[in-house]
Amino acid sequence: MRAFPRLSDLYTAWKEKVEKDSQGSVRIVNGREVTRVQRLSSSKKIGGVRAWSLQTQGTNNEQRVVEPGEEMEETFDELVICTDADAALTLLGKDARWLERRILGNVKYLWDVTVTHNDLHYMEKENLTEYNNQYYRVNYDSSLCSKTDPNDADKQKKFKFAEEHFSPLYFIRSYPSDKKKVEMSFDLT
């Protein structure tokens, strides 16, 4: 199952827009695995970060790179690392600053169990203490609308739109008996 089968279209459109709007000052590179980075100086000078990467065809089920190309080195003014904390620390290596090590090193990961289902009855089951007697809020609830400015036509128009088009994608709830436990659900229809 692919949750977002056209996500690559989104990234392509985003890349094209950002690069166009930046008038040549931004270049977005996808389809590469960065293997390491090195800061060339502590100041924000041109050519401040060196990055080594491999062209890839993505990853397989074991999260291993498929058909990696030759490693290449590039220099950037700045580099945005969009990974989880562990991967960011690995990329930064000895170049990680004290605060980066402190913040990224304190991110805790938990193993969880994922159950895939499409059981709307389960989502709507009764839970008398929460959410208007529903386990999740799967229906529009007008009591959640702000009561300020009832004569504001623009706000009322937005509330009406929300009521007519209510279709939540992401659901989350904590267990009343153990607030450390969280249940998350997604509607990918």
N, C-alpha and C positions, 0 to 999 in steps of 0.2 A: 504494500500500500504506500502510495506517495501522498503525503499530506498536502503538499503545495506543488502540483505537477508543473506549474508555469512560473515557478519562482525565478528561474533563469531569465525569463522575459523581464521581470521586475528589475533584476540586477543589471541587465543590459540597458534598459531605459534609464535607470539611475546613473549608470556609468556615463552614458552619452550626454545626459543633461549636465552633470557636474563638470565633466571635461569641457563641454561647450561654454557653460557659464563662467568657467574659470579663465577663459581666453588663453589657454595653453599653459597655465601655471600649475595645473593639477593633472596627474596621470594616474588612473586606477588600473591595477594589474590583477587579473583573476586567473585561475587555472594554474597557479604556482604554489608550491610548498616552500615556505621560507624555512631554511635550516638553521640559520643563525644571523644575528645582527651585531653590529659594533658601532658605538658612538665614536665619532672622530674628534669631538670636542665637547665641552660642557656648555658652550654658548650656541645660540641658534644662528649659525653661519651657514652659508650656502655649502651644500655637500657635507651635512652634519651627521649622516647615518649611512653606514655601509651595510648592505643586506645580501646574503647568499641564498639562492633559491633554485628549485628544480621545476621545469615544466612538467605537469602531470595530466593524467586522464581521470583524476579523482581518486577515491579510495575504495577498497573492496570491503567485504563484510568483516574482515579482521582489522579494519582501519589502517591497512597498509597501502602505500601509494602504488597506483597501477601505472606501469610503463613510465617510470621517471626518466626525464631527459638529463642532459648534462648540467651540472651545477654551474650557475653563472653568478657573477658579482655585479651589483649595481650600487650607485651612490645616490642618495636622496637628501633633500634639505630636511625633511621630516618624514616620519613613518608612523602610521596608525596601525597598531597591532589589535586585530579583532579576533581574539581567541579566548579560551578559558584561562584562568589564572595560572594553572600549572604549566600550560604550554607557553604562556607569555614569559614566565620565569625561566623556563628552559631556553627560549630564544635569547633572552637578555643575558643569560649566563653570568659570567663574572662582571659584566657591564651593569648589572642591576644595581640601582642605587639603594641606599638603606631604606628609604621610605617605600620604594617599589617592593623590596623584599618583605618588608613588614606588612604592607597591605595585601599584596598578592599571596604571600605565604600564609595568611590567616584565613583565606577562603576555605571553607569546609565543604566537602562533597559527601553526600549520603547515597548509599545504594537504595534503590526503591524497586517496587514491584509495579509493573504496568499491565493492566488488563484492558484489552481492546473489546469494545462491545458497542452495540447501537440500541440499547434498551432504554427507550424513553420512559417506560414505566418506572424503571429504577431511578431515573433522574427526577421524576415527579413524585416519588414515594413520599408518604406523609412523615413529617418531622414536626411535631406540634410546637416545639419551642423556637423554631426558626423559620424565616422566609415565608410568611403567610401559609404555613402548614405544608410547604414543599421542601424537599431535600435541597434542591437548587432553585434559583429563580429562573424558571424557563419561560415564564409569561411576564408580560409588561405589568409593572406595578406603579400606578399613578401616585401612590403615597410617597414615592421617592422623589417626585418633582419638587423643586423649590417652591415655597409658598410666598416668596418675596416677589414683588412686582407683578401681581396677577393681571394688571392691565397692560403689561408690556407685550405688544402684539408680536414682536420678534421672538421673544421667549416662548410665548404660547404656540407660535408656529413650529418652533423647534420641538416642543413637547409633543405636539400632534404628530410630527414626522416620526419621532421616536416611538410613539405608540403604534403607528401604522406599520413601521418597519423594524420592530424589535426582533432581533435575531442574534442573540449572544453567541460568540464563538468559544469563549474561554470561561470555564466555571471553576471556582475554587472554594473550598470550605474546610474549616478545621473541625476536629472532633470535639464536642463539648467535654467529653470525659478525659481527653488528653490533648491539650492545645499544641503539643509538639508534633502531632500527626496531622497531616494535611492531605486532602483528596482533591485531585485536579481532574477536570474533564474538558474535552474539546469537542465541538460540533464541526465536523469537517464536511458536512453535506453541501 
